[in-house]
């Protein structure tokens, strides 16, 4: 197995097969090989990682927004708490308020993004988890 450093980590890049003396490598023999087992058996015992330079987040595909860090999620959670504290319409529809405030800062957010940011904020402990209703518990 041949290993190389790719993007700062050890990656398998090649496999050299040789038949034993007077042996033959047939297609059936090659198909029967479990490449994953070769990779795991030859994996270097130490992790090959090179320090990565801090680079700005990049989009994950055409038209997709950049990944938002924990600081941004904390800002979203603060806007949510602000909406709840205001009372009235912002308290009843806090995510609409968050989306409007973000849009004023030049950040357009879809409903799916708001939902993801909400989950991340809850996982980080920045927003409380609401108790589930009996209907949701049955799912």
Residue pairs with C-beta under 8 A, 6 or more apart in sequence:
1 12
1 14
1 15
1 16
1 38
1 39
1 42
2 12
2 13
2 14
2 15
2 16
3 10
3 11
3 12
3 13
3 42
3 44
3 48
4 10
4 11
4 13
5 11
5 48
5 50
6 13
8 49
8 50
8 51
8 52
9 47
9 48
9 49
9 50
10 43
10 44
10 47
10 48
10 49
12 39
12 42
15 35
15 38
17 25
17 30
17 33
18 25
19 25
56 66
57 66
57 67
57 68
57 69
58 66
58 67
59 65
59 66
60 67
65 113
68 117
70 124
72 117
73 117
73 120
73 121
73 124
73 126
74 121
74 124
74 126
76 98
76 102
76 117
76 118
76 121
77 121
77 124
77 126
77 127
79 97
79 98
79 101
79 102
80 94
80 95
80 97
80 98
80 118
80 121
80 127
81 127
82 90
82 97
82 101
83 90
83 91
83 93
83 94
83 97
83 98
84 90
84 91
84 94
85 91
86 97
89 97
90 96
90 97
95 114
95 118
98 109
98 114
99 109
99 114
102 108
102 109
103 109
109 117
118 127
121 127
122 128
122 129
